[in-house]
Each structure stands twice: as C-alpha cells, then as structure tokens.
Amino acid sequence: MVSAIASEAIRSSRAKSRGAGTESERRPSATLGTNEVVAGIWTVLANVPDPEIPVVSVVDLGIVRDVRPDRVTITPTYTGCPATLVIEQGIRAALNAAGFRDVAIETVLSPPWTTEWISEAGKAKLHAYGVAPPSFAPTATCPQCGSTSTEELSRFGSTPCKAQWRCRDCLEPFDRFKCH
Amino acid sequence: MAELLSDDQVLFETLLRLGDDSLILGQRLGEWCGHAPSVEVDLSLANMGLDLIGQATHFLNAAGAAEGRGRDGDALAFRRDVLDFRNCWLVEQPNGDFAQTMARQFLFSTWQEMLFGHLEGSSDATIAAIAAKAVKEVRYHAELSAEWVIRLGDGTEESRRRMAAGLDWHWRFVPELFEMDAIATAAAGRGIGADAAAFRDDYDARIRAVLAEATLDAPADQRPILGGRRGHHGEHLGHILAVMQYLPRTYPDATW
C-alpha cells in the first residue's frame, strides 16, 4: 500500500509533466542557466516522497546531500534500508518526468546519514502524520494527544529508522523516529 | 608470508571476511522471521538481520571491485560454495532457542561494534565509510542483545538455564574473533584492517560486566575452534547456503 502511494505520486508527477506538453521535452538542463537548473532539480526532489513515510520528501529527510547541474548525490538512511532502491527509482522517474534525463544519481555512504539532517518542516510533517520526530528528550511526545507520559515498547519498529512507543494517557501505540 | 601477499589480495580477503560475517548472521536472523516469541521481538530480529544484510551488500560489492574479475556482491553471496566463505564460526551457529540466538548476538555485536570503531580509521576509504555508517546500527544490536542476556540470565530458573546454555555453546568460537593470522596481520600492518588484540581486553571486560549484571558466571574456557577465515567451516554453513542460494542457483540470472 505504501508503494502504491509512492507510485501514485510518481504517476501524478509524470501526468503533470505531460500536461506541460512540449515544454518538458525541451530539456531544461539544455536551456536554463546553472543556478536555475539546480533550483529546478531541488524543486523536483522536494516532491519525491519517501516510500515508507510518504508525507515527507527525500529532501525533508536529508537524504539528498548535494545537487549539481549534472548530478544528484544521495545517501541511504540505514545500511540495509530496503527503501533505498525505491527512493533512487522514484528520484530517477521524477527527474526524467521533469526533463532532467541527463542528471546522474550518485549514492555516497560518507558522511553517514543522521537524523539531525531531517528538516524542521520534515519533523512537523512527521508529527502530523502520527510519527514522533527524533529528539533527544527522554520521552517522546504522543503524536495523538500531545502527552509526554510515554514509554518505549521496543527499540525496533516497522522500519529500521523507527522504534515502537506507547502513550500512557491515551494508550495509543505510535512510532518514534530513532535518533541516529 | 605476510610480505608475499599483494595489497589487492589483502584487501579482497579482508572485505570477504567482513562481508561474510554480516551475510551469514543476517541470514541466520532472517530464519526467525515469523517465529519469534512476540511480534516486537520478531521485528527486532528482522531489523538486525536487515542491517547485517546491508553491511554485507556494501562489503561484498567492494570485495568484488577489489578483486576486479567482474563479480559483484550478489555473485559473491550466491555463487560461492562453503570452502570459499570466510565468515567466522560464531555466525554460522544454529539459532537454537531465543536465548542461544541472543547469546550469539551479544558475543558477536559487542565485538563488531569495537571492530567497526577501529575500522572507521581504516586507510581504505570504502571500509572506513561502511564502518562509520554501520557502527551506529551495531551499537543498537549490542545494547539490545546485552539487555536480553541480563533479562534472561537474571530471570526465571528456566530462562537462566537457557541463557547459560546459549553462552556455553558459543564460548569456544570467541577466540577466532581475535585470531590474527597472516591476512589479518597484513591488513592491520597496512592500515586497512584492525589489530583485534588492541580491543581484546575491552571486549572481555564488557562481556564480563554484562554477565555479572545477569548474575551469570562466564563459561569455562574450552578448546577454541578456528579456521573459518580459511574456509574451514562446520556442518551448518552448507545447510545455510543450500537455503540462501537455492533460488539464484535454480534460476540463474532471474530478475523480477
């Protein structure tokens, strides 16, 4: 279901570029200046959703490390994150749909990804989605009722980047992004 | 002998050892999927397995590149047989019960965390990058498994008996983790690998501290089992490979 959402987003971004007609076939990288190309690529990437948590984009998560006119540099969150390949495919599809076919995607491991790279906007989106954003506070804030009377159920959750928590007030379980 | 080894050979063998440890333990943990005592534990075992498979992918891809014969990580994982695997004996040990699995994880992850801490400074940029990334994940593995050693060791009569038996089973495979043979010595000498002797005391101290908290005695020392790094394995590895390699061997180059 999660990947269905992701592919829906990819489809809709393709549909949008088709709607733009011949505009997108003119290959913006050939007609725009360097700064405009880089800004254009950032805009495309800001609309590529994370396949596991589709409310945040790959830019919100800090996965995109560098953008140049001919190259996008990304880094995986966790070493074995199975979403890594899907993310790369999502970025490729979005870049192609926007006419940036010549832009390469490079994956680097160093420096290692950290949750400190998640943007403030990304943290707010996580909270609204029902995932407690990463923080060094001893307890998480319940994304359902806002209580801080919460406890960890398990260090590992539905994805490598999240732990399972429970609210002692509203009793709802929720995911908390692990500080990493 | 160490002088006769080429840099490429030392790098390739070092990467294989690192990658095979992670691959085989990741596969072992995957066997628990759907069988753990609770859903939370099931998720934690699968997640640790996933981290390890991720490490293996990076190490074995790098090994294939160092070898320069066109093999990638998949080729190394799925198209080698037992004698060509370089993992230590500890990771191929059977899961046994949950306590035995956690005892193995505790002994391995505590070592791997210290090893990767040293490998962050490797002169090989790829090893350094993988170690720096993975050590953050391995820290979780070491913590989680230490918590289970304490909880089961200082638990009921039965959980204590099982954890003691699990540690006893795996104890004889610990010395191999610190074995410095010609390859390991050459790798450490050239700055690629780590000198395991440098953290042996820290390792022993940490293991003993957790065992003390678990109110368990360290098992009696047994005759160490060595040889995994040179392709000498127990009966278990062949069975692991039979399952792990079945699909790519039956349908070579299958894609989906």
Interface residues (C-beta under 8 A of the other chain):
Chain A: P76 Y78 T79 G80 C81 P82 V108 L109 S110 P111 P112 W113 L153 S154 R155 F156 G157 S158 P160 Q164 H180
Chain B: G26 E40 V41 L43 S44 N47 M48 L50 D51 L52 I53 G54 Q55 T57 H58 A125 A128 A129 I130 A132 K133 A134 K136 E137 Y140 E143 L144
